[in-house]
């Protein structure tokens, strides 16, 4: 038993190191996925990021939402990404009537901070303004419950929790192996099992969040009125029409066309330039 425990510890450490490396790569992918940011104005280039941030916040408070959006976009153009920055930019875009871009950045903010209730409320408020009222196909209740638990924290937070669980598991293992008292050995053994379960769950949640953040299968409709066709051809039959801000899932794509599925299960083809990947 002792030999087995000591043999598994290096394997656990190696797996955790690989998970952390993958997490960093995923965050890098998320940070470089922003394709809608416009070039910063020449005046913004002369300001530091902190000055730009303060100036944009002041512009937003004063009701100059266009200037606020330009300032936040300039910060994005410098390679800075965070849930708070995405949320502030989305708020400014929403105030200027750019509903599709606002929903896009709210969703990008939620990917970085899925447990943030303010961002989720802002997203729900924006989605209520969309023209398409699509009812989602109900999923398996247990899968939905697991997903809601996973979304209480970001993948980074789950990774940190897995580190804590691993450290606690090792401490419990040491107590079990080294203690001479039966009560402490029992406590160490059961504590080790509990921490191992927590480590496995938090690592799985972290990896799932990382894959979701790095995925490029979710998108937002950007056109005011976008026809969804039966095949990737301009002359194909129009199946239905989607409007700005509607979320879709990409199932297949080419250079010019994407096959998409909406929340109620309907599918079709749209021009790739009419949607923006989250």
N, C-alpha and C positions, 0 to 999 in steps of 0.2 A: 504493500500500500504506500509506504513512504517513498520507495523508489519510483513508483508511478507518479506520485504528486510532484516530486522533484523533476521528473522528465517532462511533465506537461507545462511547467512554469515557463521554460524558455520558449516553447511553442506559442504560448499565450502572448508573451512579450513580443515575439516576432510578428504575430498577427496584428497586434495593436499598432506596432510601428508602421506596417503596411497600410493599415486603415488611416493613420494620421497623415501619411504621405499622400494617399488618395484624396483625403479631405482637402489638403492644401492645393492639390491640382484642380479639384472641382471648384474651389473658391476662385482660383485664377481664371477658370473657364467662365464663371459667372461674371467676373469683373471685366472680361474682354468681350462679352456678348452684347454690349450696348451699341446698337447700330442706328439709333434714331437721334442721337445727340448732334446738334448743329455746332458749327465752328464758333468759338468765342469771339466776341467783339474785340477790336484792338485795344480798347480802353481796359477791358477785363484782364488782358494779358499783363498789364502793368501792376495788378493787384496780387497780393498773396492770397492763398486759399482761405485763410482766416478772415481776411478783409472782404473777400468775395462772399463768404458765408454770411458775415454780419451785414454786408450791404444788401444781399438778397433777402435776408430775414426782415430788414428794415423796410425794403420795398414792398414785401408782402403785407406787413402790418399797415403800411400806408395806403394799401389798395392798388399799388402799381404791380399787378400780377404778371404782366408781360416782362417787365424788368427783372422781377424775381425769378421767373422761369429761365430767362437768359443767363442770369447769374448762376443758378443751380446747374444749368447745362454746361456752363463754362467750367465748373468744378468737375463735372463728369468727364469733360474733354481732357482734363489733366490726369485721368486715370484713377480718380478717387471714387469709391463706391461704398455705400452703406445703406441700410434700411431707412435710416432717418433722412438721408439725402434723397433717396428715391421717393419717400413719402412726401417730403416738402415740395419736390418738383411736381409730383402728381397733384398735390393740392393747388399749386399755382396754375398748372395746365387745366385743371378742372374749372377754376375760376375764369379762365379765358375761353372756355367753351370747347377746348380740345379734348373731348370725352374719350376717344379711343386711346390717345397717348396717356391720358390720366389713368385709365384702367390698366394699361400696359405697365406703367411704373408702380402703381399700387401692387400689382401682382409680383413684380420684381422685388419690391420691398418685402412682401410676405414670404418670398422664397428665402430671404436672408433672415427674417425674423417671424416665423410662422405663428408664434405665440402672442404676437402684439395685437391686442384687442382694438387699439385705436386705428391701426392700419386696416384691419379687417372690417371695422365699421365704415371707414372711409370708402373702401372698395365696394361694400354692399350699397352704400348711398349712391355711388357713381353708377353701379350696374342697374340700379332702379331707374336711371334716366335713359337706358338703352331702349330702342324700339322693339327689339326682339324679346318676346316673353316666352322663353323655352323652358319647359318643365323637364327636369333631369330624370333619367331612368333610375329608379331606386336600386341601390346596390345591396349586397349582402350585409346585414346589420352588424355582424361581428367585424367584418373588414372595415366598415365605416367607423366603428368604435375604436379599432386599433389605429386607424389613420388620424382620428381626432386626438388620441393620446399622443401620437408621434408629433403632431403639429403644435403641441403645447410648447415645444422648444425647438431651436434650430439644430441642424446636424452638428454644428460645432459644440453646442451645449451638451448634446447627447454623447459626443466623443469625450468631453471632459468628465461627464458622469461615469463613462466606462472606465476611465483612468482611475477615478476614485474607487469604483467598485473593485477594480483589479488590485489596488493597493490594500483595500480592506480584506479581500479574499486571501491575499498573501499573508496578512497579519493573522487572520483566523487559522490559516494552514499552519503557521508557525506555532500558534497556541495549541493546536491539536497535536502537533508532532513533538513539541518540547515540554508540554505541561505534564506533571506527574499526577495531578489530581483528576479524578474521573469527571467531576462536574465541569471543570474547565475544558477538558478534552471534548466532552459532548457539546459544550457551547461553541468551541472552536470548529467542530465538525459541521454542525448545523448552520453556523454563521458562514462557513466557507461555501456551503451549498447555496445559501441565499444570495451571497455576493456573486457567486458564479452565475446564477440565474439573472441577476441584475446586470452583470457584465455582458452576458449574451444578448439580452433584450436591448440595452442601450447601444451596443455595438451594431446590432441589426437596424435599429432606428436611425443611427448616424449614417450608416451606409445607404439606407433607403432615401434619406433626405439628401445625401450627396448625389445619388443618381438622379433624383428628381430635379435638383438644382442644375445639374450639368446637362440634363436632357434638353432636346430641341424639338419636342413634339407638341408643345402647347403654344398657341398664338392668339392674337387679337386682330379682329377685322378693323382695318383702318379706313376703308372707303365709306362714303356716306351710304351707298347702296351697291352691294356686290352680288351679282348673280352667281349661283352655284349650278354648275353644269353637269350633265350626265357623263361627260368624258372630257379629257384635256384637249378641247378643240373649240375655237370661237363659234363654229357653226353648230355645236352640240345643243341639245335641248336644255332650256333653263328649268331646273328642278324646283328651286325656291330662291329667295333673296335674303341675304343677311345685311345687317346695318352696323354702323360704327360702334365699336366697343364690345361686340359679341365675342365670347371666348370659343375657340375651336381646338380640336386635337388633330394633328397632322399624322396620317397613316402612311402616306407615300408622297414622294416629291420628285420633281425634275427641275431643270433650270428655270422654267417659266410657269409650271403648274404644280399645285399641291392638292392631293386628295385629303379632304377634311371630314371629320365627324363632329356633329354638335351634340349637346347634352342629351337630347331625346333619341339619339341613335341614327338620325338621318345623316346621309353622307353624300358627297359629290366633289366636284373639282372646281377650284378657284385659281385665279392668277396669283402667282407667288408674291407679286409686288403689291397686292391688295391686302395682305395680312402682314403682321409683324410678330416674329417669334419672341416669346417671353424670355 
